[in-house]
Structures are given as structure tokens and as C-alpha cells.
Amino acid sequence: MAFTSFALLFGLLIGSFLNVVIHRVPAGESIVSPGSRCPRCGVGLRARDNVPVISWLLLRRRCHSCAEPISGRYPAVELLTGVVFGITAARFGVDPVVPAFLLFGAALVAVAAIDLELRIIPKRIVWPVFAAGALMIAAAAWWDRDPGRILLALGGAVAAFAVFFVIHFISPRGMGFGDVRLAALVGLFLGWLGWGHVALGLFGGFLLGSIAGVAALMAGRSRKSALPFGPFMAAGALLAVWVGEPILRWYLGAF
């Protein structure tokens, strides 16, 4: 319980940093400098303005300098990252692979937010996280004396990339190459858990995307205004991480 609570609080802090990533990476800006500032007036944020969620509430959703409204996306990302970190920590417990999956969760939150807003999945996020994740997974496998998991992870990445590349090749308008990159990242981490998790995570993304698409059409949304697929792939991947084991046990037992 203490470990989960710590992970949740840590996630809130990381969520604050992810808001910087979400704002700056698509614009090609540095995520290191300058420090956080209002995008309208350029005034730097004070330390008390950077407390996750609480500062947004105390500032009444406005910049302390120019009163520019602050998007609700900021506390939403912080809260979501905290929840993702907390559930992930509860799922694995104190395990050497936890840092890798926390990194994975953070990347999925950032990618989903950017894709929702701008309809892009930046390779400046996907490939560095892929490289760092591969190293962290390899270290965890070495610690657990289970090198076979490295091959499972890499195989999952290759398989997921190949499947999505074929879909992209057949229908480039329906599946952007950013989704293909993200599939490789998802395959890497889910592959570490097992090939069943890879299949479950990718299927879950398509299922959630289909449900949302039908709901959007029923609400009167045009077929031409397609929903971005990245958030649904991220949600499917996280569900596979968190509850994939019992779902797969149930499925294999039922059939």
C-alpha cells in the first residue's frame, strides 16, 4: 500500500512534467529549458504555481500574471498519470521491472494527449522511450535471471510493428505511420509479459476504438472526422498490463 501511494504521488509530479512534454515536443522545443511559463504572457511560473492539480484550483484556472485561462488538460494529465502509476505499482509490487512500466505508462499518457489534440504521435517520444525501455527491460530480465523475456519483448515489438505496417501499407489514410511506431513500443512492453498480452492489448485498442467510433457516429459526428487511434491503443495496452493475466486465464479456461 505504501509503495502504491508513493507511486501515485510520484505520478502526479511526473504528470506535471508531461504537460511540458505535451506542449513543447510537437513544437520542436526543448523540454529542459526555459522553465515553465505562461504561453501567452511569457511570465515564469512560481514554485507554488507548479503543485500538481492544487495550483490549478488555487489559481482558479487562470495565469497569476495575465489571467489567461489554463486548460483543464493540465490537471487531467497530472491526475491520469498519478492513477496510471498507482495502478501499475499495485499490479507489479516492488519489482525490478516497475520503473520500465512506469516509463511506458508516462509515454502512453503523453502520446495519447498529443494525438487527441494534434493528431500526431511524435517519434521524439516513441523511439527514445523504446530505447530506454529496452535497456530497462533487459536489466530487469538480467536481475530476474530470465533472459528469455528479452527475446519475448523484442519479438512482440517486431510482430506488432509488422502487423500495423501492413495495415498502414494497405490503408495509409486509416492508419498513420505514427500508429505503426507506437505499436512497436506497445509490442515491446506487452511482449515482456507474453505474446498473449500483445494480442490482447492490440485487440483491446481496436475494440475500444470501434466502440468510440460507433458512439461518435450515433452522436452525429461525420465519418470524415475520424478519431485518432493512439489514445485507444494506449488504453488497450494499459488494460492488458493491468488485467491481462486474469483475462487470458479466463479465455484459455473457457476455450
Buried (B, 14 or more C-beta within 10 A) or exposed (E): EEBBEEBBBBBBBBBBBBBBBBBBBBEEEEBEEEEBEBEEEEBEBEEEBBBBBEBBEEBEBEBBBEBBEBBEBBBBBBBBBBBBBBBBBBBBEEBBBBBBBBBBBBBBBBBBBBBBBEBBBBBEBBEEBBEBBBEBBBBBBEEEEEEEBBEBBBBBBBBBBBBBBEBBEEEEEEBBBBBBBBBBBBBBBBBBBBBBBBBBBBEBBBBBBEEBBEEBEEEEEEEEEBBBBBBBBBBBBBBBBBBBBEBBEEEEEEE
